[in-house]
Structure formats: C-alpha cells, structure tokens
Amino acid sequence: MEKVEDAFGQFLLDTLESGDRTAELIEREDNFIDHGSNNGLYFFDHEEWEPIEQQAIESAQGNILDIGCGAGRHLLYLQEKGLEATAIDSSPGAVEVCRLRGVKNALVSDVWIFRPMPIATDLQEIIDQAKSKEKYD
C-alpha cells in the first residue's frame, strides 16, 4: 500500500471531485480505526450545520482566522457575509480544496511553527506571520 503524505487533503480533493458525501476513516499507528465525521460534514452548507454552529458563526465579526479550515465551509459563509477571513490548514490538499471552492485567503501553514504570542496580539500579525511561512502556492 502506498503511503499518502496528505491523506486528509486527498480525502477532501476526492470528495470534491466525486461529489460523494462520505466520512473519512481514521487509522492510527496503534491500530485504532474509526470514522471521523458525519458523511459530507466538511462540505455542508450553512443550512446543514448544527444549530450551535449556526448560532456561533452569527456572532463573528472583524478579521477572522480559521485554523484547521478543512474544506473551507466556515470561510465561504463568512465571505458571503462580507467579512474578512483567512483560512489556515497544515494540509496542502485542504487548502487547494478551499481555493477551488472560492475561499479567497487560504494558506498552508502549521500552527505549531508560530512563535508564542500573548493573547492580546493583533490578528493581522498572526495572519502576516502565516503568509511569511506558507508552504504552498
């Protein structure tokens, strides 16, 4: 079996291409196997989200950073609402899916590479730091 370096990204790309709503499978080195999410979760439209998600996103304002953006469903909704939003994911495939779906600002970046920052740090500084460390065009 061929090792896939970006299994999650490949899953999202395959789902986008096929249109099939499936859940990802999780297999760890300790032989734990499980399904991850609800079928199609990463591609759900706002109307399909859980009520708590719908309620939470309505309070979003200002410049938004979505860390671990997956297929970009939250970013797409925020863009539709006219908010400035940036997506970050460590998966190049996930970021490619975001861009293919219309997310304007999507970066490949590992959140663990950022220097420690106080909570009060300006969000724009974090986004600028992610852009300077982006691994994917």
Secondary structure, 3 states (H helix, E strand, C coil): CCCCCCHHHHHHHHHHHHCCCCCCEEECCCCCEEECCCCCHHHCCHHHCCHHHHHHHHCCCCEEEEECCCCCHHHHHHHHCCCEEEEEECCHHHHHHHHHHCCCCEEECCHHHCCCCCCCCCHHHHHHHHHHCCCCC
